[in-house]
Amino acid sequence: MKHRKYFLRSPIRTAKITRLIAKAVDLLIVGTLGILLYPLGIILGILYMVVCDSLQKGQSIGKKFVGMAVISLEDGTPCSIKQSAIRNMPIIIPLAFAIFPIWGWIFAALIGAPLILMEVYLLFSLDSGYRLGDVMADTSVMANDGKGNVITTKPSTSWFTRTTQNFSAKNVTK
């Protein structure tokens, strides 16, 4: 069997790696706050993770850096604070344990490492490119045009509506 190279495989993989870079930038900010201003820095890091994806029209600092934004799959608007908090729960929960010295750090590592590994695994294994946080919050990460506008194409009517209208029009002409 001949191995085929598909045109979109490389751009999709690049987009997934770009998403990892964006999250790494955000986690670098949280880690720096946590280390330099411990324990207040951990609390500030948690607050940042709660709101980060709802800032600047769905762009955290990391996503702004790489030119992406988070949108709600419900209506296509930028990510809300509630969705940002939900989609970052796999990071927020272990981070909350890191407030407590030694045992909290151990517990945070024991919970956080598998959750982050699962997030990365889902990102690269699902065709949709969604991670656990995206599924939980019903969000998606999209490209951004650099002016704060998310690049999306949204049909004016749904596929189902167009199909039923076409079907009804054919039956009327009998």
C-alpha positions as CSV (number, residue, x, y, z in Angstrom):
1,M,0.0,0.0,0.0
2,K,1.3,3.4,-1.0
3,H,1.9,5.9,1.8
4,R,0.3,9.2,0.9
5,K,1.2,12.6,2.2
6,Y,-1.8,14.8,2.8
7,F,-1.7,18.5,2.2
8,L,-3.4,19.5,5.5
9,R,-1.6,17.1,7.8
10,S,1.4,19.4,8.3
11,P,-0.6,22.7,8.9
12,I,-2.8,20.9,11.4
13,R,0.2,19.5,13.3
14,T,1.8,23.0,13.2
15,A,-1.4,24.5,14.7
16,K,-1.4,21.9,17.5
17,I,2.3,22.6,18.3
18,T,1.5,26.4,18.2
19,R,-1.2,25.8,20.7
20,L,1.3,24.0,23.0
21,I,3.6,27.0,22.7
22,A,0.8,29.3,23.7
23,K,0.0,27.3,26.7
24,A,3.6,27.0,27.6
25,V,3.9,30.8,27.6
26,D,0.9,31.0,30.0
27,L,2.3,28.3,32.3
28,L,5.7,30.1,32.3
29,I,3.9,33.2,33.5
30,V,2.1,31.2,36.2
31,G,5.3,29.4,37.3
32,T,7.2,32.6,37.5
33,L,4.6,34.2,39.6
34,G,4.4,31.1,41.8
35,I,8.1,30.9,42.4
36,L,8.9,34.6,42.8
37,L,5.9,35.6,45.0
38,Y,5.1,32.3,46.8
39,P,2.4,31.7,48.1
40,L,0.6,34.9,46.8
41,G,2.0,34.1,43.4
42,I,0.2,30.8,43.3
43,I,-3.1,32.6,44.0
44,L,-2.3,35.2,41.3
45,G,-1.4,32.3,38.9
46,I,-4.8,30.6,39.6
47,L,-6.6,33.9,39.0
48,Y,-4.7,34.4,35.8
49,M,-5.6,30.9,34.6
50,V,-9.3,31.5,35.5
51,V,-9.5,34.6,33.3
52,C,-6.7,34.3,30.8
53,D,-8.6,32.9,27.8
54,S,-11.4,35.5,28.2
55,L,-8.9,38.5,28.0
56,Q,-8.4,40.5,24.8
57,K,-11.2,38.9,22.7
58,G,-10.4,35.4,23.7
59,Q,-6.6,35.7,23.8
60,S,-4.4,34.9,26.7
61,I,-0.9,36.3,26.6
62,G,0.4,33.1,25.1
63,K,-2.4,33.0,22.5
64,K,-1.8,36.7,21.6
65,F,1.9,35.8,21.2
66,V,1.2,33.0,18.7
67,G,-1.8,34.7,17.0
68,M,-4.7,32.5,18.2
69,A,-7.9,33.1,20.1
70,V,-10.5,31.0,22.0
71,I,-14.1,31.1,20.9
72,S,-17.3,29.6,22.2
73,L,-18.7,26.8,20.0
74,E,-22.2,27.8,21.2
75,D,-22.3,31.1,19.4
76,G,-18.9,31.9,18.0
77,T,-18.2,34.8,20.5
78,P,-14.9,35.1,22.3
79,C,-14.4,32.8,25.3
80,S,-16.2,34.0,28.5
81,I,-14.7,34.1,32.0
82,K,-16.8,31.0,32.9
83,Q,-15.6,29.1,29.9
84,S,-12.0,30.2,30.6
85,A,-12.3,28.8,34.1
86,I,-13.8,25.6,33.0
87,R,-11.4,25.0,30.1
88,N,-8.4,25.6,32.4
89,M,-9.6,23.3,35.3
90,P,-7.0,20.6,34.5
91,I,-4.4,23.2,35.3
92,I,-6.2,25.2,38.1
93,I,-7.0,22.1,40.3
94,P,-3.4,20.9,40.7
95,L,-2.2,24.5,41.0
96,A,-4.5,25.0,43.9
97,F,-2.7,22.2,45.8
98,A,0.6,23.9,45.2
99,I,-0.3,26.6,47.8
100,F,0.5,24.2,50.6
101,P,4.2,23.5,51.0
102,I,5.8,20.0,50.4
103,W,2.7,17.7,50.5
104,G,0.7,20.1,48.4
105,W,3.6,20.3,45.9
106,I,3.8,16.5,45.7
107,F,0.1,16.1,45.3
108,A,0.0,18.9,42.7
109,A,2.7,17.0,40.7
110,L,0.9,13.7,41.1
111,I,-2.4,15.1,39.8
112,G,-1.0,17.8,37.4
113,A,1.4,15.6,35.4
114,P,-1.2,13.0,34.3
115,L,-3.7,15.8,33.5
116,I,-1.3,17.7,31.4
117,L,-0.2,14.5,29.6
118,M,-3.8,13.7,28.9
119,E,-4.4,17.2,27.5
120,V,-1.4,16.8,25.2
121,Y,-2.5,13.3,24.2
122,L,-6.0,14.4,23.3
123,L,-4.7,17.4,21.5
124,F,-2.6,15.3,19.1
125,S,-4.8,12.2,18.9
126,L,-8.2,13.7,18.2
127,D,-8.8,14.9,14.7
128,S,-10.6,18.0,16.0
129,G,-7.5,19.1,18.0
130,Y,-9.6,19.6,21.1
131,R,-8.1,19.1,24.5
132,L,-10.0,18.1,27.6
133,G,-10.6,21.7,28.6
134,D,-12.1,22.5,25.2
135,V,-14.5,19.6,25.4
136,M,-15.5,20.6,29.0
137,A,-16.1,24.3,28.2
138,D,-17.4,23.8,24.6
139,T,-14.7,26.1,23.1
140,S,-12.3,25.9,20.3
141,V,-9.0,27.7,19.4
142,M,-8.9,29.5,16.1
143,A,-6.4,31.6,14.2
144,N,-6.5,35.4,14.7
145,D,-5.9,38.0,12.0
146,G,-3.6,40.1,14.2
147,K,-6.2,42.9,14.7
148,G,-8.1,41.0,17.4
149,N,-10.6,39.4,14.9
150,V,-11.0,35.6,14.9
151,I,-10.8,34.1,11.5
152,T,-14.0,32.0,11.1
153,T,-16.4,31.2,8.3
154,K,-19.9,30.8,9.5
155,P,-22.7,29.9,7.0
156,S,-25.7,32.1,7.2
157,T,-27.9,29.0,7.6
158,S,-27.2,25.6,8.9
159,W,-26.7,22.6,6.6
160,F,-29.9,21.0,7.8
161,T,-31.9,24.2,7.0
162,R,-30.4,24.5,3.5
163,T,-31.1,20.8,2.8
164,T,-34.7,20.8,3.9
165,Q,-35.3,24.0,2.0
166,N,-33.9,22.4,-1.2
167,F,-35.9,19.3,-0.6
168,S,-39.1,21.2,0.0
169,A,-38.5,23.3,-3.2
170,K,-38.2,20.1,-5.3
171,N,-41.4,18.7,-3.9
172,V,-43.4,21.9,-4.5
173,T,-42.5,21.8,-8.3
174,K,-44.2,18.4,-8.8
